[in-house]
């Protein structure tokens, strides 16, 4: 069971990091948050990076639902086997008392393919997964832990991390908020690769002229029984989200 839930965690890493990027501003009472007006690319690039980051946070906290598509690759030095995963995530009623989410992950480890679907609903998390096409699905449920709840209330950056922000225009003309690896990203990667200490890398939040996040990506290296390299990219969509939940009948209580 531990092996199954570990593999699931890898498959769902991109979903967790989607929420890390969304939490790029302050958290708490949303009643006084106002959406930012559109600005030109040049106007945004001329601003203080910390002010732009704050506006992105305010904008994102005015959005209660969204969806993402992500992909992640991980490889250890000297190991030709690359762990690849793709994921999609839907979030509904994010800033309500009962946020809801659905993440679908698929992970390729050599010739093995694992697919997993995770739901968050009413204080519970549910996973349905299969480790091969010929094996029956494993359906588990568990109360959300305090660590799980942080997914929906990500922490802001430290003063030092804010001072490290830079604004760039990439080769496609998009606006990027660039920094070194933040503690949020390091902690999220470590939860999946439990012995991983990520020591170098960068992350980029791509935004539009309305201060909405359009993609989030990072590249990191560190030690995890040898050198570990991880890259990830998530793209965001703001079409209305209405998650369809199954009945969860037959799901087995388990800690994961």
Protein Blocks (a to p, Z undefined) as FASTA:
>chain_A
ZZmmmmmmmmmmmmmmmmmmmmmmcedjfklpccdddddfklmmmpcfklmmmmmmmmmm
mpcbdcdddddddddehiabdcddddddddehklmmbdcddddddddehjbccdddddde
ehiacddddfbfkbccddddddddfklmmmmmccdddfklmmmpccdddfkopacddddd
dfklmmmmmmmmmmbccfbdcddddddfkopafbdcddddddeeiaadddddddddfbdc
dddddekioiacddZZ
